[in-house]
Amino acid sequence: MGLPRRAGDPAELRKSLKPLLEKRRRARINESLSQLKGLILSLLGRESSHFSKLEKADILEMTVRFLQELPASSCPTAAPSE
């Protein structure tokens, strides 16, 4: 049996904060996906009420497809570095 850890032990602190940090990370991802869904549906001229149950993968695939189909002239190109 090991020795009891001190309350200020960094490993214990990390262990107790991990679920909270993961919850915040997932909330940020979900919020961004929600915003992306609204943007992509409006750009495609589709009503979001018909697409209320889109999966996260569907939203990302629609966005990738939309960006791939943009004319090359509307995408800024990176200037070559010297």
PDB file with one MODEL, atoms N, CA, C and O in Angstrom:
MODEL        1
ATOM      1  N   MET A   1       0.845  -1.188   0.000  1.00  0.00           N
ATOM      2  CA  MET A   1       0.000   0.000   0.000  1.00  0.00           C
ATOM      3  C   MET A   1       0.885   1.243   0.000  1.00  0.00           C
ATOM      4  O   MET A   1       1.837   1.316   0.777  1.00  0.00           O
ATOM      5  N   GLY A   2       0.592   2.210  -0.846  1.00  0.00           N
ATOM      6  CA  GLY A   2       1.431   3.387  -0.989  1.00  0.00           C
ATOM      7  C   GLY A   2       1.145   4.433   0.065  1.00  0.00           C
ATOM      8  O   GLY A   2       0.156   4.369   0.795  1.00  0.00           O
ATOM      9  N   LEU A   3       2.033   5.381   0.117  1.00  0.00           N
ATOM     10  CA  LEU A   3       1.866   6.486   1.047  1.00  0.00           C
ATOM     11  C   LEU A   3       0.749   7.401   0.554  1.00  0.00           C
ATOM     12  O   LEU A   3       0.566   7.551  -0.654  1.00  0.00           O
ATOM     13  N   PRO A   4       0.003   8.011   1.465  1.00  0.00           N
ATOM     14  CA  PRO A   4      -1.037   8.958   1.030  1.00  0.00           C
ATOM     15  C   PRO A   4      -0.394  10.165   0.354  1.00  0.00           C
ATOM     16  O   PRO A   4       0.646  10.657   0.791  1.00  0.00           O
ATOM     17  N   ARG A   5      -1.008  10.618  -0.684  1.00  0.00           N
ATOM     18  CA  ARG A   5      -0.457  11.762  -1.428  1.00  0.00           C
ATOM     19  C   ARG A   5      -0.899  13.065  -0.781  1.00  0.00           C
ATOM     20  O   ARG A   5      -1.955  13.151  -0.154  1.00  0.00           O
ATOM     21  N   ARG A   6      -0.065  14.060  -0.953  1.00  0.00           N
ATOM     22  CA  ARG A   6      -0.415  15.386  -0.438  1.00  0.00           C
ATOM     23  C   ARG A   6      -1.504  15.999  -1.322  1.00  0.00           C
ATOM     24  O   ARG A   6      -1.616  15.668  -2.502  1.00  0.00           O
ATOM     25  N   ALA A   7      -2.282  16.871  -0.753  1.00  0.00           N
ATOM     26  CA  ALA A   7      -3.389  17.510  -1.485  1.00  0.00           C
ATOM     27  C   ALA A   7      -2.875  18.331  -2.657  1.00  0.00           C
ATOM     28  O   ALA A   7      -3.582  18.476  -3.654  1.00  0.00           O
ATOM     29  N   GLY A   8      -1.667  18.870  -2.566  1.00  0.00           N
ATOM     30  CA  GLY A   8      -1.123  19.721  -3.615  1.00  0.00           C
ATOM     31  C   GLY A   8      -0.300  18.973  -4.641  1.00  0.00           C
ATOM     32  O   GLY A   8       0.402  19.603  -5.433  1.00  0.00           O
ATOM     33  N   ASP A   9      -0.362  17.667  -4.656  1.00  0.00           N
ATOM     34  CA  ASP A   9       0.416  16.856  -5.586  1.00  0.00           C
ATOM     35  C   ASP A   9      -0.013  17.159  -7.025  1.00  0.00           C
ATOM     36  O   ASP A   9      -1.195  17.043  -7.349  1.00  0.00           O
ATOM     37  N   PRO A  10       0.924  17.545  -7.887  1.00  0.00           N
ATOM     38  CA  PRO A  10       0.559  17.897  -9.271  1.00  0.00           C
ATOM     39  C   PRO A  10      -0.120  16.752 -10.029  1.00  0.00           C
ATOM     40  O   PRO A  10      -1.013  17.002 -10.838  1.00  0.00           O
ATOM     41  N   ALA A  11       0.281  15.526  -9.787  1.00  0.00           N
ATOM     42  CA  ALA A  11      -0.329  14.391 -10.477  1.00  0.00           C
ATOM     43  C   ALA A  11      -1.800  14.249 -10.082  1.00  0.00           C
ATOM     44  O   ALA A  11      -2.649  13.988 -10.935  1.00  0.00           O
ATOM     45  N   GLU A  12      -2.098  14.415  -8.824  1.00  0.00           N
ATOM     46  CA  GLU A  12      -3.485  14.330  -8.354  1.00  0.00           C
ATOM     47  C   GLU A  12      -4.308  15.492  -8.909  1.00  0.00           C
ATOM     48  O   GLU A  12      -5.461  15.321  -9.303  1.00  0.00           O
ATOM     49  N   LEU A  13      -3.702  16.659  -8.932  1.00  0.00           N
ATOM     50  CA  LEU A  13      -4.400  17.836  -9.464  1.00  0.00           C
ATOM     51  C   LEU A  13      -4.752  17.624 -10.931  1.00  0.00           C
ATOM     52  O   LEU A  13      -5.878  17.896 -11.349  1.00  0.00           O
ATOM     53  N   ARG A  14      -3.779  17.134 -11.720  1.00  0.00           N
ATOM     54  CA  ARG A  14      -4.032  16.857 -13.135  1.00  0.00           C
ATOM     55  C   ARG A  14      -5.141  15.825 -13.298  1.00  0.00           C
ATOM     56  O   ARG A  14      -6.019  15.955 -14.152  1.00  0.00           O
ATOM     57  N   LYS A  15      -5.077  14.802 -12.460  1.00  0.00           N
ATOM     58  CA  LYS A  15      -6.067  13.726 -12.542  1.00  0.00           C
ATOM     59  C   LYS A  15      -7.476  14.240 -12.244  1.00  0.00           C
ATOM     60  O   LYS A  15      -8.445  13.824 -12.878  1.00  0.00           O
ATOM     61  N   SER A  16      -7.576  15.139 -11.282  1.00  0.00           N
ATOM     62  CA  SER A  16      -8.903  15.664 -10.932  1.00  0.00           C
ATOM     63  C   SER A  16      -9.402  16.699 -11.941  1.00  0.00           C
ATOM     64  O   SER A  16     -10.610  16.867 -12.109  1.00  0.00           O
ATOM     65  N   LEU A  17      -8.476  17.396 -12.617  1.00  0.00           N
ATOM     66  CA  LEU A  17      -8.875  18.415 -13.594  1.00  0.00           C
ATOM     67  C   LEU A  17      -9.160  17.836 -14.976  1.00  0.00           C
ATOM     68  O   LEU A  17      -9.841  18.470 -15.783  1.00  0.00           O
ATOM     69  N   LYS A  18      -8.648  16.644 -15.257  1.00  0.00           N
ATOM     70  CA  LYS A  18      -8.775  16.077 -16.593  1.00  0.00           C
ATOM     71  C   LYS A  18     -10.227  15.988 -17.075  1.00  0.00           C
ATOM     72  O   LYS A  18     -10.502  16.401 -18.201  1.00  0.00           O
ATOM     73  N   PRO A  19     -11.172  15.469 -16.273  1.00  0.00           N
ATOM     74  CA  PRO A  19     -12.563  15.418 -16.762  1.00  0.00           C
ATOM     75  C   PRO A  19     -13.148  16.797 -17.050  1.00  0.00           C
ATOM     76  O   PRO A  19     -13.907  16.965 -18.004  1.00  0.00           O
ATOM     77  N   LEU A  20     -12.799  17.777 -16.232  1.00  0.00           N
ATOM     78  CA  LEU A  20     -13.303  19.135 -16.452  1.00  0.00           C
ATOM     79  C   LEU A  20     -12.733  19.727 -17.737  1.00  0.00           C
ATOM     80  O   LEU A  20     -13.459  20.342 -18.518  1.00  0.00           O
ATOM     81  N   LEU A  21     -11.437  19.540 -17.953  1.00  0.00           N
ATOM     82  CA  LEU A  21     -10.813  20.061 -19.168  1.00  0.00           C
ATOM     83  C   LEU A  21     -11.374  19.369 -20.406  1.00  0.00           C
ATOM     84  O   LEU A  21     -11.589  20.014 -21.432  1.00  0.00           O
ATOM     85  N   GLU A  22     -11.609  18.070 -20.318  1.00  0.00           N
ATOM     86  CA  GLU A  22     -12.181  17.327 -21.443  1.00  0.00           C
ATOM     87  C   GLU A  22     -13.603  17.816 -21.737  1.00  0.00           C
ATOM     88  O   GLU A  22     -13.983  17.944 -22.901  1.00  0.00           O
ATOM     89  N   LYS A  23     -14.372  18.082 -20.716  1.00  0.00           N
ATOM     90  CA  LYS A  23     -15.738  18.585 -20.892  1.00  0.00           C
ATOM     91  C   LYS A  23     -15.721  19.947 -21.594  1.00  0.00           C
ATOM     92  O   LYS A  23     -16.535  20.205 -22.480  1.00  0.00           O
ATOM     93  N   ARG A  24     -14.793  20.806 -21.194  1.00  0.00           N
ATOM     94  CA  ARG A  24     -14.678  22.125 -21.830  1.00  0.00           C
ATOM     95  C   ARG A  24     -14.235  21.994 -23.287  1.00  0.00           C
ATOM     96  O   ARG A  24     -14.739  22.697 -24.162  1.00  0.00           O
ATOM     97  N   ARG A  25     -13.289  21.088 -23.540  1.00  0.00           N
ATOM     98  CA  ARG A  25     -12.792  20.881 -24.900  1.00  0.00           C
ATOM     99  C   ARG A  25     -13.931  20.403 -25.805  1.00  0.00           C
ATOM    100  O   ARG A  25     -14.095  20.898 -26.920  1.00  0.00           O
ATOM    101  N   ARG A  26     -14.712  19.442 -25.321  1.00  0.00           N
ATOM    102  CA  ARG A  26     -15.838  18.932 -26.101  1.00  0.00           C
ATOM    103  C   ARG A  26     -16.893  20.014 -26.334  1.00  0.00           C
ATOM    104  O   ARG A  26     -17.489  20.081 -27.409  1.00  0.00           O
ATOM    105  N   ALA A  27     -17.120  20.851 -25.338  1.00  0.00           N
ATOM    106  CA  ALA A  27     -18.089  21.942 -25.488  1.00  0.00           C
ATOM    107  C   ALA A  27     -17.626  22.924 -26.561  1.00  0.00           C
ATOM    108  O   ALA A  27     -18.438  23.405 -27.352  1.00  0.00           O
ATOM    109  N   ARG A  28     -16.330  23.224 -26.594  1.00  0.00           N
ATOM    110  CA  ARG A  28     -15.784  24.124 -27.625  1.00  0.00           C
ATOM    111  C   ARG A  28     -15.937  23.521 -29.010  1.00  0.00           C
ATOM    112  O   ARG A  28     -16.306  24.214 -29.958  1.00  0.00           O
ATOM    113  N   ILE A  29     -15.651  22.222 -29.128  1.00  0.00           N
ATOM    114  CA  ILE A  29     -15.781  21.542 -30.417  1.00  0.00           C
ATOM    115  C   ILE A  29     -17.235  21.579 -30.876  1.00  0.00           C
ATOM    116  O   ILE A  29     -17.514  21.900 -32.031  1.00  0.00           O
ATOM    117  N   ASN A  30     -18.156  21.254 -29.985  1.00  0.00           N
ATOM    118  CA  ASN A  30     -19.572  21.229 -30.336  1.00  0.00           C
ATOM    119  C   ASN A  30     -20.088  22.611 -30.722  1.00  0.00           C
ATOM    120  O   ASN A  30     -20.882  22.739 -31.654  1.00  0.00           O
ATOM    121  N   GLU A  31     -19.643  23.638 -30.016  1.00  0.00           N
ATOM    122  CA  GLU A  31     -20.062  25.003 -30.339  1.00  0.00           C
ATOM    123  C   GLU A  31     -19.536  25.410 -31.717  1.00  0.00           C
ATOM    124  O   GLU A  31     -20.261  26.017 -32.506  1.00  0.00           O
ATOM    125  N   SER A  32     -18.293  25.081 -31.999  1.00  0.00           N
ATOM    126  CA  SER A  32     -17.725  25.413 -33.308  1.00  0.00           C
ATOM    127  C   SER A  32     -18.423  24.657 -34.424  1.00  0.00           C
ATOM    128  O   SER A  32     -18.665  25.213 -35.495  1.00  0.00           O
ATOM    129  N   LEU A  33     -18.747  23.397 -34.182  1.00  0.00           N
ATOM    130  CA  LEU A  33     -19.466  22.619 -35.188  1.00  0.00           C
ATOM    131  C   LEU A  33     -20.869  23.182 -35.424  1.00  0.00           C
ATOM    132  O   LEU A  33     -21.359  23.183 -36.553  1.00  0.00           O
ATOM    133  N   SER A  34     -21.501  23.651 -34.373  1.00  0.00           N
ATOM    134  CA  SER A  34     -22.819  24.255 -34.508  1.00  0.00           C
ATOM    135  C   SER A  34     -22.751  25.526 -35.358  1.00  0.00           C
ATOM    136  O   SER A  34     -23.603  25.756 -36.217  1.00  0.00           O
ATOM    137  N   GLN A  35     -21.738  26.339 -35.109  1.00  0.00           N
ATOM    138  CA  GLN A  35     -21.553  27.553 -35.905  1.00  0.00           C
ATOM    139  C   GLN A  35     -21.229  27.208 -37.352  1.00  0.00           C
ATOM    140  O   GLN A  35     -21.745  27.834 -38.278  1.00  0.00           O
ATOM    141  N   LEU A  36     -20.381  26.219 -37.537  1.00  0.00           N
ATOM    142  CA  LEU A  36     -20.003  25.793 -38.881  1.00  0.00           C
ATOM    143  C   LEU A  36     -21.216  25.270 -39.645  1.00  0.00           C
ATOM    144  O   LEU A  36     -21.366  25.532 -40.839  1.00  0.00           O
ATOM    145  N   LYS A  37     -22.069  24.538 -38.961  1.00  0.00           N
ATOM    146  CA  LYS A  37     -23.294  24.019 -39.576  1.00  0.00           C
ATOM    147  C   LYS A  37     -24.161  25.176 -40.082  1.00  0.00           C
ATOM    148  O   LYS A  37     -24.643  25.143 -41.214  1.00  0.00           O
ATOM    149  N   GLY A  38     -24.357  26.194 -39.246  1.00  0.00           N
ATOM    150  CA  GLY A  38     -25.152  27.344 -39.663  1.00  0.00           C
ATOM    151  C   GLY A  38     -24.548  28.070 -40.845  1.00  0.00           C
ATOM    152  O   GLY A  38     -25.261  28.485 -41.758  1.00  0.00           O
ATOM    153  N   LEU A  39     -23.231  28.223 -40.831  1.00  0.00           N
ATOM    154  CA  LEU A  39     -22.554  28.908 -41.928  1.00  0.00           C
ATOM    155  C   LEU A  39     -22.648  28.128 -43.232  1.00  0.00           C
ATOM    156  O   LEU A  39     -22.986  28.684 -44.276  1.00  0.00           O
ATOM    157  N   ILE A  40     -22.348  26.836 -43.162  1.00  0.00           N
ATOM    158  CA  ILE A  40     -22.309  26.051 -44.395  1.00  0.00           C
ATOM    159  C   ILE A  40     -23.699  25.891 -44.986  1.00  0.00           C
ATOM    160  O   ILE A  40     -23.855  25.927 -46.207  1.00  0.00           O
ATOM    161  N   LEU A  41     -24.710  25.716 -44.148  1.00  0.00           N
ATOM    162  CA  LEU A  41     -26.069  25.581 -44.676  1.00  0.00           C
ATOM    163  C   LEU A  41     -26.538  26.875 -45.327  1.00  0.00           C
ATOM    164  O   LEU A  41     -27.212  26.846 -46.357  1.00  0.00           O
ATOM    165  N   SER A  42     -26.181  28.012 -44.729  1.00  0.00           N
ATOM    166  CA  SER A  42     -26.590  29.284 -45.340  1.00  0.00           C
ATOM    167  C   SER A  42     -25.841  29.522 -46.653  1.00  0.00           C
ATOM    168  O   SER A  42     -26.415  30.058 -47.601  1.00  0.00           O
ATOM    169  N   LEU A  43     -24.575  29.132 -46.718  1.00  0.00           N
ATOM    170  CA  LEU A  43     -23.814  29.295 -47.959  1.00  0.00           C
ATOM    171  C   LEU A  43     -24.321  28.375 -49.065  1.00  0.00           C
ATOM    172  O   LEU A  43     -24.251  28.709 -50.247  1.00  0.00           O
ATOM    173  N   LEU A  44     -24.831  27.219 -48.667  1.00  0.00           N
ATOM    174  CA  LEU A  44     -25.373  26.279 -49.651  1.00  0.00           C
ATOM    175  C   LEU A  44     -26.829  26.581 -49.982  1.00  0.00           C
ATOM    176  O   LEU A  44     -27.421  25.931 -50.845  1.00  0.00           O
ATOM    177  N   GLY A  45     -27.408  27.567 -49.298  1.00  0.00           N
ATOM    178  CA  GLY A  45     -28.790  27.944 -49.548  1.00  0.00           C
ATOM    179  C   GLY A  45     -29.787  26.912 -49.045  1.00  0.00           C
ATOM    180  O   GLY A  45     -30.866  26.746 -49.615  1.00  0.00           O
ATOM    181  N   ARG A  46     -29.424  26.232 -47.994  1.00  0.00           N
ATOM    182  CA  ARG A  46     -30.322  25.219 -47.430  1.00  0.00           C
ATOM    183  C   ARG A  46     -30.850  25.706 -46.089  1.00  0.00           C
ATOM    184  O   ARG A  46     -30.166  26.417 -45.353  1.00  0.00           O
ATOM    185  N   GLU A  47     -32.060  25.312 -45.795  1.00  0.00           N
ATOM    186  CA  GLU A  47     -32.698  25.729 -44.551  1.00  0.00           C
ATOM    187  C   GLU A  47     -32.272  24.796 -43.421  1.00  0.00           C
ATOM    188  O   GLU A  47     -32.382  23.576 -43.543  1.00  0.00           O
ATOM    189  N   SER A  48     -31.790  25.367 -42.329  1.00  0.00           N
ATOM    190  CA  SER A  48     -31.257  24.544 -41.240  1.00  0.00           C
ATOM    191  C   SER A  48     -32.328  23.716 -40.543  1.00  0.00           C
ATOM    192  O   SER A  48     -32.007  22.719 -39.898  1.00  0.00           O
ATOM    193  N   SER A  49     -33.592  24.106 -40.658  1.00  0.00           N
ATOM    194  CA  SER A  49     -34.649  23.330 -40.004  1.00  0.00           C
ATOM    195  C   SER A  49     -34.773  21.931 -40.618  1.00  0.00           C
ATOM    196  O   SER A  49     -35.181  20.990 -39.937  1.00  0.00           O
ATOM    197  N   HIS A  50     -34.423  21.795 -41.901  1.00  0.00           N
ATOM    198  CA  HIS A  50     -34.467  20.486 -42.554  1.00  0.00           C
ATOM    199  C   HIS A  50     -33.247  19.633 -42.203  1.00  0.00           C
ATOM    200  O   HIS A  50     -33.252  18.424 -42.434  1.00  0.00           O
ATOM    201  N   PHE A  51     -32.220  20.244 -41.656  1.00  0.00           N
ATOM    202  CA  PHE A  51     -30.977  19.551 -41.367  1.00  0.00           C
ATOM    203  C   PHE A  51     -30.642  19.614 -39.878  1.00  0.00           C
ATOM    204  O   PHE A  51     -29.475  19.751 -39.513  1.00  0.00           O
ATOM    205  N   SER A  52     -31.640  19.517 -39.031  1.00  0.00           N
ATOM    206  CA  SER A  52     -31.408  19.662 -37.590  1.00  0.00           C
ATOM    207  C   SER A  52     -30.645  18.485 -36.992  1.00  0.00           C
ATOM    208  O   SER A  52     -30.022  18.631 -35.940  1.00  0.00           O
ATOM    209  N   LYS A  53     -30.680  17.322 -37.639  1.00  0.00           N
ATOM    210  CA  LYS A  53     -30.042  16.130 -37.081  1.00  0.00           C
ATOM    211  C   LYS A  53     -28.780  15.713 -37.826  1.00  0.00           C
ATOM    212  O   LYS A  53     -28.459  14.526 -37.867  1.00  0.00           O
ATOM    213  N   LEU A  54     -28.064  16.655 -38.412  1.00  0.00           N
ATOM    214  CA  LEU A  54     -26.817  16.321 -39.089  1.00  0.00           C
ATOM    215  C   LEU A  54     -25.788  15.834 -38.077  1.00  0.00           C
ATOM    216  O   LEU A  54     -25.652  16.399 -36.992  1.00  0.00           O
ATOM    217  N   GLU A  55     -25.075  14.792 -38.442  1.00  0.00           N
ATOM    218  CA  GLU A  55     -23.987  14.318 -37.584  1.00  0.00           C
ATOM    219  C   GLU A  55     -22.777  15.224 -37.776  1.00  0.00           C
ATOM    220  O   GLU A  55     -22.666  15.934 -38.775  1.00  0.00           O
ATOM    221  N   LYS A  56     -21.888  15.186 -36.815  1.00  0.00           N
ATOM    222  CA  LYS A  56     -20.686  16.017 -36.877  1.00  0.00           C
ATOM    223  C   LYS A  56     -19.876  15.707 -38.131  1.00  0.00           C
ATOM    224  O   LYS A  56     -19.364  16.617 -38.783  1.00  0.00           O
ATOM    225  N   ALA A  57     -19.761  14.439 -38.464  1.00  0.00           N
ATOM    226  CA  ALA A  57     -19.020  14.050 -39.666  1.00  0.00           C
ATOM    227  C   ALA A  57     -19.672  14.615 -40.917  1.00  0.00           C
ATOM    228  O   ALA A  57     -18.973  15.017 -41.847  1.00  0.00           O
ATOM    229  N   ASP A  58     -21.005  14.653 -40.957  1.00  0.00           N
ATOM    230  CA  ASP A  58     -21.717  15.214 -42.109  1.00  0.00           C
ATOM    231  C   ASP A  58     -21.401  16.693 -42.276  1.00  0.00           C
ATOM    232  O   ASP A  58     -21.181  17.167 -43.391  1.00  0.00           O
ATOM    233  N   ILE A  59     -21.382  17.410 -41.177  1.00  0.00           N
ATOM    234  CA  ILE A  59     -21.078  18.845 -41.217  1.00  0.00           C
ATOM    235  C   ILE A  59     -19.676  19.067 -41.769  1.00  0.00           C
ATOM    236  O   ILE A  59     -19.467  19.924 -42.627  1.00  0.00           O
ATOM    237  N   LEU A  60     -18.724  18.296 -41.275  1.00  0.00           N
ATOM    238  CA  LEU A  60     -17.340  18.431 -41.749  1.00  0.00           C
ATOM    239  C   LEU A  60     -17.211  18.049 -43.212  1.00  0.00           C
ATOM    240  O   LEU A  60     -16.509  18.728 -43.962  1.00  0.00           O
ATOM    241  N   GLU A  61     -17.873  16.974 -43.637  1.00  0.00           N
ATOM    242  CA  GLU A  61     -17.808  16.559 -45.037  1.00  0.00           C
ATOM    243  C   GLU A  61     -18.419  17.606 -45.958  1.00  0.00           C
ATOM    244  O   GLU A  61     -17.870  17.886 -47.023  1.00  0.00           O
ATOM    245  N   MET A  62     -19.548  18.185 -45.563  1.00  0.00           N
ATOM    246  CA  MET A  62     -20.183  19.223 -46.371  1.00  0.00           C
ATOM    247  C   MET A  62     -19.265  20.432 -46.505  1.00  0.00           C
ATOM    248  O   MET A  62     -19.172  21.037 -47.573  1.00  0.00           O
ATOM    249  N   THR A  63     -18.594  20.775 -45.423  1.00  0.00           N
ATOM    250  CA  THR A  63     -17.694  21.923 -45.436  1.00  0.00           C
ATOM    251  C   THR A  63     -16.496  21.667 -46.335  1.00  0.00           C
ATOM    252  O   THR A  63     -16.115  22.529 -47.126  1.00  0.00           O
ATOM    253  N   VAL A  64     -15.904  20.487 -46.216  1.00  0.00           N
ATOM    254  CA  VAL A  64     -14.752  20.141 -47.059  1.00  0.00           C
ATOM    255  C   VAL A  64     -15.150  20.164 -48.528  1.00  0.00           C
ATOM    256  O   VAL A  64     -14.435  20.720 -49.362  1.00  0.00           O
ATOM    257  N   ARG A  65     -16.289  19.561 -48.843  1.00  0.00           N
ATOM    258  CA  ARG A  65     -16.765  19.528 -50.225  1.00  0.00           C
ATOM    259  C   ARG A  65     -16.990  20.945 -50.744  1.00  0.00           C
ATOM    260  O   ARG A  65     -16.613  21.262 -51.873  1.00  0.00           O
ATOM    261  N   PHE A  66     -17.602  21.796 -49.922  1.00  0.00           N
ATOM    262  CA  PHE A  66     -17.860  23.183 -50.320  1.00  0.00           C
ATOM    263  C   PHE A  66     -16.549  23.911 -50.606  1.00  0.00           C
ATOM    264  O   PHE A  66     -16.428  24.611 -51.611  1.00  0.00           O
ATOM    265  N   LEU A  67     -15.576  23.745 -49.725  1.00  0.00           N
ATOM    266  CA  LEU A  67     -14.297  24.436 -49.907  1.00  0.00           C
ATOM    267  C   LEU A  67     -13.535  23.906 -51.113  1.00  0.00           C
ATOM    268  O   LEU A  67     -12.858  24.671 -51.800  1.00  0.00           O
ATOM    269  N   GLN A  68     -13.636  22.619 -51.377  1.00  0.00           N
ATOM    270  CA  GLN A  68     -12.970  22.051 -52.551  1.00  0.00           C
ATOM    271  C   GLN A  68     -13.578  22.556 -53.849  1.00  0.00           C
ATOM    272  O   GLN A  68     -12.886  22.657 -54.862  1.00  0.00           O
ATOM    273  N   GLU A  69     -14.860  22.872 -53.825  1.00  0.00           N
ATOM    274  CA  GLU A  69     -15.550  23.319 -55.037  1.00  0.00           C
ATOM    275  C   GLU A  69     -15.442  24.824 -55.273  1.00  0.00           C
ATOM    276  O   GLU A  69     -15.883  25.321 -56.309  1.00  0.00           O
ATOM    277  N   LEU A  70     -14.862  25.547 -54.325  1.00  0.00           N
ATOM    278  CA  LEU A  70     -14.684  26.987 -54.535  1.00  0.00           C
ATOM    279  C   LEU A  70     -13.744  27.214 -55.710  1.00  0.00           C
ATOM    280  O   LEU A  70     -12.768  26.482 -55.875  1.00  0.00           O
ATOM    281  N   PRO A  71     -14.030  28.218 -56.524  1.00  0.00           N
ATOM    282  CA  PRO A  71     -13.104  28.519 -57.625  1.00  0.00           C
ATOM    283  C   PRO A  71     -11.726  28.886 -57.067  1.00  0.00           C
ATOM    284  O   PRO A  71     -11.619  29.554 -56.038  1.00  0.00           O
ATOM    285  N   ALA A  72     -10.711  28.453 -57.738  1.00  0.00           N
ATOM    286  CA  ALA A  72      -9.342  28.700 -57.287  1.00  0.00           C
ATOM    287  C   ALA A  72      -9.055  30.191 -57.149  1.00  0.00           C
ATOM    288  O   ALA A  72      -8.241  30.589 -56.316  1.00  0.00           O
ATOM    289  N   SER A  73      -9.718  31.025 -57.964  1.00  0.00           N
ATOM    290  CA  SER A  73      -9.458  32.462 -57.928  1.00  0.00           C
ATOM    291  C   SER A  73      -9.975  33.115 -56.652  1.00  0.00           C
ATOM    292  O   SER A  73      -9.503  34.188 -56.275  1.00  0.00           O
ATOM    293  N   SER A  74     -10.940  32.482 -55.979  1.00  0.00           N
ATOM    294  CA  SER A  74     -11.477  33.083 -54.760  1.00  0.00           C
ATOM    295  C   SER A  74     -10.700  32.686 -53.513  1.00  0.00           C
ATOM    296  O   SER A  74     -10.960  33.200 -52.425  1.00  0.00           O
ATOM    297  N   CYS A  75      -9.750  31.777 -53.669  1.00  0.00           N
ATOM    298  CA  CYS A  75      -8.918  31.346 -52.542  1.00  0.00           C
ATOM    299  C   CYS A  75      -7.587  32.077 -52.612  1.00  0.00           C
ATOM    300  O   CYS A  75      -6.884  31.995 -53.619  1.00  0.00           O
ATOM    301  N   PRO A  76      -7.236  32.796 -51.542  1.00  0.00           N
ATOM    302  CA  PRO A  76      -5.950  33.481 -51.557  1.00  0.00           C
ATOM    303  C   PRO A  76      -4.821  32.433 -51.495  1.00  0.00           C
ATOM    304  O   PRO A  76      -4.900  31.438 -50.775  1.00  0.00           O
ATOM    305  N   THR A  77      -3.784  32.702 -52.272  1.00  0.00           N
ATOM    306  CA  THR A  77      -2.642  31.802 -52.248  1.00  0.00           C
ATOM    307  C   THR A  77      -1.559  32.379 -51.376  1.00  0.00           C
ATOM    308  O   THR A  77      -1.404  33.595 -51.265  1.00  0.00           O
ATOM    309  N   ALA A  78      -0.822  31.500 -50.767  1.00  0.00           N
ATOM    310  CA  ALA A  78       0.263  31.954 -49.879  1.00  0.00           C
ATOM    311  C   ALA A  78       1.409  32.464 -50.743  1.00  0.00           C
ATOM    312  O   ALA A  78       1.767  31.852 -51.750  1.00  0.00           O
ATOM    313  N   ALA A  79       1.962  33.563 -50.344  1.00  0.00           N
ATOM    314  CA  ALA A  79       3.109  34.113 -51.050  1.00  0.00           C
ATOM    315  C   ALA A  79       4.323  33.242 -50.768  1.00  0.00           C
ATOM    316  O   ALA A  79       4.527  32.819 -49.630  1.00  0.00           O
ATOM    317  N   PRO A  80       5.123  32.969 -51.776  1.00  0.00           N
ATOM    318  CA  PRO A  80       6.309  32.145 -51.546  1.00  0.00           C
ATOM    319  C   PRO A  80       7.278  32.857 -50.618  1.00  0.00           C
ATOM    320  O   PRO A  80       7.505  34.062 -50.733  1.00  0.00           O
ATOM    321  N   SER A  81       7.831  32.106 -49.718  1.00  0.00           N
ATOM    322  CA  SER A  81       8.795  32.711 -48.779  1.00  0.00           C
ATOM    323  C   SER A  81      10.164  32.777 -49.420  1.00  0.00           C
ATOM    324  O   SER A  81      10.558  31.885 -50.172  1.00  0.00           O
ATOM    325  N   GLU A  82      10.874  33.824 -49.121  1.00  0.00           N
ATOM    326  CA  GLU A  82      12.204  34.012 -49.716  1.00  0.00           C
ATOM    327  C   GLU A  82      13.279  33.592 -48.782  1.00  0.00           C
ATOM    328  O   GLU A  82      14.460  33.682 -49.119  1.00  0.00           O
TER     329      GLU A  82
ENDMDL
END
